[in-house]
């Protein structure tokens, strides 16, 4: 009996540890904004080509847990993506969320008008496979819109 309780305790502890690790990987608004700010500095120091390459490196400095960069041109073509290289070169300007919101068009319009901002939309969280509210911070630097988002709890 004592052995059974010990086994149950170990299983519960392991589940709690996994939940803590998952929560630690979940980014925040500050993480997303800091990632974009870091990329802007990297761009100024290293140039466009190195920035696009580093932003597309899934093991690079611009991927941390569920926070990563996506970089667009002003027309909505993906120039770099931290977790999905299949998107690079694709025009995603007509992408809609589950509420039929053209969130990329909104990002592009705000970037053109204000140079930076936040955009909220709903998207499938790749970890939970559930549709979740997401918020993305972005800044336009020359002909690049650098973005990073997080899933809201």
matplotlib code that plots the C-alpha trace (Angstrom):
import matplotlib.pyplot as plt

x = [0.0, 2.8, 4.5, 1.3, 1.1, 4.7, 4.1, 1.1, 3.0, 5.9, 3.4, 1.6, 5.0, 6.1, 2.9, 3.3, 6.9, 5.8, 3.1, 5.7, 8.1, 5.3, 4.3, 7.9, 8.0, 4.8, 5.8, 4.4, 3.7, 7.0, 8.8, 7.3, 8.2, 11.7, 12.2, 11.3, 13.5, 16.4, 15.9, 15.8, 19.2, 20.6, 19.4, 21.1, 24.4, 24.4, 22.2, 19.1, 20.4, 22.0, 18.9, 16.6, 18.8, 19.1, 15.3, 14.6, 17.0, 14.8, 17.8, 18.9, 18.6, 15.2, 13.3, 12.6, 9.9, 6.8, 8.2, 9.7, 10.0, 8.2, 9.4, 7.3, 7.8, 5.2, 3.1, 2.7, 5.3, 7.0, 10.8, 11.7, 9.9, 11.4, 9.3, 7.8, 10.3, 7.5, 6.0, 9.1, 8.4, 4.6, 2.2, 0.1, -1.6, -5.0, -4.7, -7.7, -8.3, -11.3, -13.4, -12.6, -10.2, -7.5, -4.9, -1.9, -3.5, -4.1, -0.5, 0.7, -1.6, -0.7, 3.0, 2.8, 0.8, 2.4, 5.6, 4.8, 1.9, 0.0, -2.6, -4.9, -6.4, -7.3, -5.0, -4.4, -1.8, 0.6, 1.2, -2.4, -4.0, -6.7, -7.8, -6.6, -6.4, -3.0, -1.4, 1.5, 3.9, 5.5, 7.8, 8.6, 12.3, 12.9, 11.2, 10.8, 8.0, 9.4, 6.8, 6.6, 3.5, 2.3, -0.8, -2.9, -4.0]
y = [0.0, 2.4, 1.6, 2.4, 5.9, 6.5, 5.7, 8.0, 10.8, 10.4, 10.5, 13.6, 15.3, 14.5, 16.0, 19.1, 19.5, 19.1, 21.8, 24.1, 23.6, 24.2, 27.4, 28.5, 28.2, 30.3, 33.8, 37.1, 40.5, 41.7, 38.7, 39.3, 43.0, 42.4, 39.8, 42.5, 45.1, 42.7, 41.9, 45.6, 46.1, 43.0, 44.3, 47.6, 45.9, 43.0, 44.0, 42.6, 39.3, 38.1, 39.2, 37.2, 34.1, 34.3, 35.0, 31.8, 29.6, 27.5, 27.0, 30.6, 33.5, 34.6, 31.5, 31.1, 28.7, 29.8, 33.3, 33.6, 36.2, 36.5, 39.1, 40.5, 42.9, 45.7, 43.7, 40.8, 38.3, 36.3, 37.0, 35.0, 32.7, 31.2, 28.0, 27.4, 27.7, 26.6, 30.1, 31.9, 33.5, 33.2, 36.1, 35.8, 39.2, 37.6, 35.3, 35.4, 34.2, 32.1, 35.3, 36.2, 39.0, 39.9, 40.3, 40.5, 43.3, 45.1, 44.6, 46.0, 49.0, 49.9, 49.5, 51.8, 54.4, 54.3, 52.3, 49.9, 48.5, 45.5, 43.3, 40.8, 37.8, 34.2, 31.4, 27.7, 27.2, 24.6, 23.2, 22.9, 22.5, 24.8, 28.2, 30.8, 34.6, 35.8, 39.2, 40.2, 43.2, 44.6, 47.3, 48.5, 49.1, 50.3, 47.7, 45.0, 44.4, 42.5, 40.7, 38.4, 37.3, 35.4, 33.3, 34.9, 32.8]
z = [0.0, 0.9, -2.4, -4.3, -2.6, -3.3, -7.0, -7.1, -5.5, -8.0, -10.9, -9.5, -8.9, -12.5, -13.9, -11.8, -13.0, -16.6, -16.1, -14.5, -17.4, -19.9, -18.1, -18.1, -21.9, -22.3, -23.3, -22.1, -23.7, -22.3, -23.8, -27.3, -27.2, -25.9, -28.7, -31.3, -29.7, -29.7, -33.4, -34.2, -32.5, -34.3, -37.6, -37.1, -36.1, -38.6, -41.6, -43.2, -44.6, -41.4, -39.4, -41.7, -41.5, -37.7, -37.3, -39.4, -37.3, -35.0, -32.7, -32.8, -30.4, -31.7, -30.6, -26.9, -25.8, -27.7, -28.5, -31.9, -34.7, -38.0, -40.4, -43.3, -46.2, -46.4, -48.8, -46.4, -47.8, -45.1, -45.2, -42.0, -39.6, -36.4, -36.4, -39.8, -42.7, -45.2, -44.8, -46.0, -49.4, -49.0, -49.2, -46.0, -46.3, -46.8, -43.8, -41.5, -38.0, -36.9, -36.6, -40.3, -39.1, -41.6, -38.9, -41.1, -43.1, -39.8, -38.8, -42.1, -42.0, -38.5, -39.2, -42.2, -40.3, -36.8, -37.2, -34.4, -32.4, -31.1, -32.9, -31.2, -33.0, -32.4, -33.6, -32.9, -30.2, -31.5, -28.0, -26.9, -30.4, -29.2, -30.6, -28.3, -28.1, -29.3, -29.3, -31.5, -31.1, -34.2, -35.4, -38.9, -39.7, -43.2, -45.4, -42.7, -40.2, -37.3, -35.2, -32.2, -30.3, -27.3, -26.4, -23.8, -20.8]

ax = plt.figure().add_subplot(projection="3d")
ax.plot(x, y, z, "-o")
ax.set_aspect("equal")
plt.show()
